[in-house]
Amino acid sequence: MPADVKLFQTKDYWDIDFQNGDIHLTDSLDTALYMSIFCETRAKANEIANALDRRGHFSNIFNEVEGYEIGSKFWLYTERARNTQQNAELIKMACASGLQWLIDDNVIQGFKIDVMQKTTQIQLNITLEISPTETLYKEALINTFQ
């Protein structure tokens, strides 16, 4: 029975998919995957020029696990105007950090992240190993480095 909301990408954002006038559901892990990467983990004061721009996802005030924040610092590295291999590695590490809870909570067995640089975009290819016989592949194209 489908238990997750189906999301789709339109240009620079993701939205809920509708089918026959109702929210489209899926057996996938769309919500967990996208929230793990695109919700904003709060930056440390030394990671950003203006300490008031540290961000963070609003849901973290409800978190019962001390020191854990939903999301990743993907936002921090994609806002930098550098399309370099070093920045691509930081983006990959941020995505991996955001997804780690899926392994820790035994939702998936592993994941693979590929980050490809394009002129003004990055492409994320993420494969989640749900079980030894089941994988989920997602591709995201993000406009950045403007």
C-alpha positions in Angstrom: 0.0 0.0 0.0 1.5 3.4 -1.0 2.5 5.4 2.0 4.6 8.3 0.8 3.6 11.5 -1.1 4.8 11.5 -4.7 6.9 14.6 -5.5 8.0 16.0 -8.9 10.5 18.6 -9.9 9.5 21.6 -11.9 12.4 23.9 -12.7 14.1 24.8 -9.4 11.7 23.3 -6.9 9.8 20.1 -6.0 6.0 20.0 -5.5 3.4 17.5 -4.4 2.0 15.5 -7.4 -1.8 15.1 -7.8 -3.7 12.3 -9.5 -7.4 12.3 -10.1 -7.9 15.3 -7.8 -6.1 13.7 -4.8 -2.5 13.6 -3.6 -0.6 11.0 -5.5 0.9 8.4 -3.2 3.9 6.1 -3.9 5.7 3.2 -2.3 8.9 5.3 -2.7 10.9 7.3 -0.2 10.5 10.6 -2.0 9.6 12.7 1.1 12.4 11.2 3.2 14.9 11.6 0.4 14.1 15.2 -0.5 13.7 16.4 3.1 17.0 14.8 4.0 18.8 16.8 1.4 16.8 20.0 0.8 15.7 20.9 4.3 18.3 23.3 5.7 20.5 22.2 8.5 21.7 25.3 10.5 25.2 26.5 9.5 27.8 27.1 12.2 28.7 30.8 12.8 32.1 30.3 11.2 30.7 28.8 8.0 28.8 31.8 6.9 29.6 35.5 6.6 26.5 36.8 8.4 25.6 34.9 11.5 21.9 35.9 11.0 21.8 33.9 7.8 22.6 30.6 9.4 19.1 29.2 8.5 17.9 25.8 9.8 14.6 24.0 9.3 11.7 25.1 11.5 10.9 21.5 12.4 14.2 21.2 14.4 12.5 22.9 17.4 10.4 19.7 17.8 13.3 17.4 17.5 13.7 15.0 20.5 17.2 13.8 19.6 19.8 16.1 21.0 22.2 17.5 18.4 20.2 16.1 15.4 18.8 18.4 12.7 16.8 17.4 9.7 18.2 18.1 6.3 21.7 19.0 5.2 24.0 21.9 4.4 23.4 21.4 0.6 22.0 24.9 0.6 25.2 26.4 1.9 27.4 24.9 -0.8 25.0 25.5 -3.7 24.8 29.2 -2.9 28.5 29.6 -3.3 29.4 31.0 -6.7 32.0 28.4 -7.4 31.5 25.5 -9.7 34.6 23.6 -8.7 35.4 20.0 -7.9 36.1 20.9 -4.3 32.6 22.5 -4.0 31.1 19.4 -5.7 32.7 17.2 -3.0 31.3 19.4 -0.3 27.8 19.1 -1.8 28.3 15.3 -2.0 29.3 15.2 1.7 26.4 17.4 2.7 24.0 15.1 0.9 25.5 12.0 2.5 25.3 13.6 5.9 21.6 14.4 5.4 20.9 10.8 4.2 22.8 9.0 7.0 19.7 8.8 9.3 18.1 6.4 6.7 20.8 3.9 7.4 21.0 4.6 11.1 17.2 4.0 11.5 17.4 0.9 9.2 15.2 2.4 6.5 17.7 1.6 3.8 20.9 -0.4 3.7 23.1 2.1 1.8 23.2 4.8 -0.7 25.4 6.1 -3.5 25.6 9.8 -4.5 27.1 11.1 -7.8 27.5 14.9 -8.2 28.1 16.1 -11.8 29.1 19.7 -12.5 27.5 21.6 -15.4 28.0 25.2 -16.3 25.3 26.8 -14.1 23.9 23.6 -12.7 24.7 20.5 -10.7 23.2 17.2 -11.2 22.6 14.8 -8.3 22.2 11.1 -9.0 21.2 9.3 -5.9 20.7 5.5 -5.5 19.2 4.2 -2.3 19.8 0.5 -1.6 16.6 -0.4 0.2 17.3 -4.1 0.4 19.8 -6.5 -1.4 17.3 -6.9 -4.2 15.7 -3.4 -4.3 17.1 0.0 -5.2 15.6 3.4 -5.8 17.3 5.8 -8.2 16.5 9.6 -8.2 18.0 12.3 -10.4 17.8 16.0 -9.6 19.1 18.9 -11.6 19.6 22.1 -9.6 20.3 25.5 -11.0 23.0 27.2 -9.1 26.4 29.0 -9.4 24.7 32.0 -10.9 
